[in-house]
Amino acid sequence: MTQETHKSRRHWLQNLMFRTIIGGLLWLPYRWRVPLAGWVVSRVVAPLAGYSRRIRDNLALILPDLPRDEVRRIIRAVPDNVGRTLIEIYSGPDFVERAARLPLQGEGVAALEAAKAAKRPVILVTAHFGNYDATRAALIARGYPVGALYMEMSNRAFNDHYVQAISRIGTPLFPRGRKGLADMVRFLRGGGMLGMLVDQHMKSGELLGFFGHEALTALSAAELALKYDALLVPTYAVRQPDGLSFEVIVEAPVPPGSATEMTQALNDSLEALVRRHLDQWFWIHRRWKGGGKRITD
């Protein structure tokens, strides 16, 4: 069996398992399916996929003084939030209907309203935190022209139905890279608001500070804001104690400066939020590849 054949079969099996689990959960009422999806990912998927170990390793690197009980709690809570997020995204109208009722809070709400009225482009920067699509759904429901940039996945079968799922929350959607570049630029120039996730390791990024350690971070959000005179606005959906609703926070726009300075401000914004809600950021990601050298070293 060739390596490509093995990869193809692995992707097929992964997609089959995912579709089977998601399909079964979608038969349940929303208020049951969301917590059950969290339980399945936290108690079954995370240990088998190595997510629990990765969360523990990241916490040991970044927050080595956390009490053991808190580490154990986060190891359970993070994949629980991931599972809830996935089934929410696949719940389509059920999720959108709930998100449409969420109030917008924060210093940046007035700036968004002014940008909409003036048809000024906006880069809405968020992260793999809470449910990153709840903000997009809440804004679209209020008439904001929000599109999203997404990373195509290597598993083509999974990518196809994932794109269909996020399309049901709202369009337009633009794949990263040359494929979606022209349409994305046209959308921004027309006064669109582009949602971007900027909290993952990017080999082509710049080493910036995140939790006191160096992390390769893409400058693309800030570069787009500078190039197209767009507001750069951090926005997040914080999951509430009921596990089903969110607080949508729109922070004040990042002041113009160099792309590096503006991106560091985004990292600082996210870090401050994560410190308040350690169990809602996706500590599963390999954010600090190569050890994450301490900035103070």
Secondary structure by P-SEA (a helix, b strand, c coil): ccaaaaaaaaaaaaaaaaaaaaaaaaacccccaaaaaaaaaacccccccaaaaaaaaaaaaccccccaaaaaaaaaaaaaaaaaaaaaaacaaaaaaaaaaccccccaaaaaaaaaaacbbbbbccccccccaaaaaaaaaacccccbbbbbbcaaaaaaaaaaaaaaacccccccccccaaaaaaaaaabbbbbbbcccccccccccccccccccccaaaaaaaaaacccbbbbbbbbcccccbbbbbbccccccccaaaaaaaaaaaaaaaaaaccccccccccccccccccccc
